[in-house]
């Protein structure tokens, strides 16, 4: 994956009703390790990385690259939003498009933080790269992620197999604004 190109980084922090999307800082390193070592977080992502390996290999400020936002709640990291350019390692339908990814600590699940922060990141992207199509991939077994993709305005492009499981690739056209939760059924 490569950067977004032409985008000034890092941007000013993005504020939502409850969250702040900001550049990673050294104080976030323990949470990055927790996210990447969590079997629960990586259930649908091919499995966690060993904690000892992460302790050795992660830089003092992990995730410090264009498109990597820390999701901050009340001054503490609870997750990460990634917006990167999909490279040749991705599906042909995703190639060259902006790719949205996210990871959240299990204690932050079920509270709407992913929807709120992803919607804010997509709104920011629409402002700095107008007309940019965005893709999102998730396992079809990840019901919560599939529901989030629909709420954010992603429509299915294809299904494929990776990590021995069926994956879903969705595309969000910038012309179609994300639906609000009240507009969808649970």
C-alpha positions in Angstrom: 0.0 0.0 0.0 1.2 3.5 -0.7 0.3 6.9 0.6 -2.6 9.1 -0.6 -0.3 11.4 -2.6 -0.6 15.1 -2.5 -2.2 15.2 0.9 -0.6 17.3 3.6 0.1 15.1 6.6 -0.7 15.1 9.4 -3.8 17.1 9.2 -5.2 19.1 12.1 -7.0 16.8 14.5 -10.5 15.8 13.3 -13.2 16.2 16.0 -16.5 14.4 16.1 -19.1 14.5 18.9 -17.2 12.0 21.0 -13.9 11.3 19.4 -10.7 12.9 18.0 -8.8 11.5 15.0 -5.2 12.5 15.2 -1.7 11.5 14.3 -0.1 8.7 16.3 2.1 9.6 19.3 4.7 7.7 21.4 2.1 7.3 24.2 0.0 5.2 21.8 2.6 2.4 21.4 1.1 0.1 24.2 -2.3 0.3 22.5 -0.9 -0.4 19.1 0.8 -3.5 20.6 -2.5 -4.5 22.3 -4.4 -4.1 19.0 -1.9 -6.1 16.9 -1.5 -8.8 19.5 -5.2 -9.3 20.2 -6.7 -12.6 18.9 -10.1 -11.1 19.4 -9.3 -8.0 17.2 -7.7 -10.3 14.5 -10.4 -12.9 14.4 -11.2 -11.9 10.8 -7.7 -10.6 9.9 -5.6 -13.7 9.6 -4.6 -13.8 13.3 -2.6 -11.8 15.8 1.1 -11.1 15.9 3.2 -12.3 18.9 3.4 -9.7 21.6 7.1 -10.2 22.1 7.7 -9.6 18.4 5.7 -6.4 18.5 7.5 -5.2 21.6 10.8 -5.7 19.7 9.9 -4.4 16.3 7.4 -1.6 16.6 9.0 1.9 16.5 8.6 4.4 19.3 5.7 6.0 17.4 3.9 3.2 15.5 1.6 3.9 12.6 3.2 7.2 11.8 2.5 7.5 8.0 0.1 9.4 5.9 -3.4 8.0 6.3 -3.0 6.5 9.7 -5.3 8.1 12.3 -5.4 7.3 16.0 -9.0 7.3 17.3 -8.9 9.0 20.7 -11.6 9.0 23.3 -11.2 11.3 26.3 -7.4 11.5 25.7 -6.7 7.8 25.2 -6.3 5.7 22.0 -9.1 3.2 21.4 -8.5 2.3 17.8 -6.9 3.2 14.4 -8.4 4.3 11.1 -6.3 3.7 8.0 -6.7 5.4 4.6 -4.1 4.2 2.1 -3.8 3.6 -1.6 -4.6 0.0 -2.5 -1.5 -1.5 -4.2 -1.0 -4.5 -6.5 -1.3 -6.9 -3.5 -5.1 -6.1 -3.5 -7.9 -7.2 -5.7 -7.9 -5.7 -9.3 -11.1 -3.8 -8.5 -9.4 -2.1 -5.6 -6.1 -1.2 -7.3 -5.2 2.5 -7.1 -8.3 3.4 -5.0 -8.2 4.7 -1.4 -8.6 1.7 1.0 -10.4 2.2 4.4 -9.4 0.0 7.3 -9.9 0.1 11.0 -9.0 -1.6 14.2 -10.6 -1.1 17.6 -10.0 -2.4 21.1 -12.7 -4.9 22.0 -13.8 -2.7 25.0 -14.7 0.0 22.4 -16.9 -2.3 20.3 -20.7 -1.8 20.1 -20.7 1.9 20.9 -20.7 3.3 17.4 -17.1 4.6 17.6 -16.1 2.8 14.3 -19.0 4.3 12.4 -18.4 7.8 13.9 -14.7 7.8 13.2 -14.8 6.1 9.8 -17.5 8.6 8.7 -15.3 11.5 9.9 -12.2 10.1 8.1 -14.2 9.7 4.9 -15.6 13.2 5.1 -12.0 14.4 5.6 -10.9 12.4 2.5 -13.7 13.8 0.4 -12.5 17.3 1.4 -8.8 16.7 0.5 -9.3 14.4 -2.5 -12.7 15.2 -4.0 -14.2 12.5 -6.2 -11.9 9.8 -4.7 -13.5 6.3 -4.8 -12.9 4.3 -1.6 -12.8 0.5 -1.1 -13.2 -1.6 2.0 -12.6 -5.3 2.4 -13.9 -7.5 5.2 -14.7 -11.2 5.8 -18.4 -12.0 5.1 -18.4 -13.7 8.5 -17.7 -10.4 10.2 -21.4 -9.3 10.5 -20.6 -6.1 12.4 -18.1 -5.0 9.7 -20.5 -5.8 6.9 -23.2 -3.8 8.6 -20.8 -0.8 9.1 -19.8 -1.0 5.4 -23.4 -0.6 4.4 -24.0 2.3 6.8 -21.0 4.1 5.4 -22.4 3.7 1.8 -20.2 0.9 0.5 -21.7 -1.4 -2.1 -20.5 -4.9 -3.0 -18.0 -5.1 -5.9 -16.9 -8.7 -5.5 -16.4 -11.7 -3.1 -13.1 -13.6 -3.0 -11.2 -16.0 -0.8 -8.3 -15.0 1.5 -7.0 -16.3 4.8 -9.1 -19.4 4.0 -12.4 -17.4 4.3 -14.8 -15.6 2.1 -14.0 -11.9 1.8 -16.2 -9.0 0.7 -15.0 -6.0 -1.3 -17.1 -2.9 -1.3 -16.8 0.4 -3.1 -18.0 3.8 -1.9 -18.7 6.4 -4.5 -18.1 9.9 -3.1 -21.3 11.0 -4.8 -23.3 8.8 -2.4 -23.2 10.2 1.2 -23.1 7.7 4.0 -26.5 6.6 5.3 -27.3 7.6 8.9 -28.0 4.8 11.4 -31.7 5.8 11.6 -31.9 5.1 7.8 -30.9 1.4 8.2 -32.3 -1.6 9.9 -30.2 -3.5 12.4 
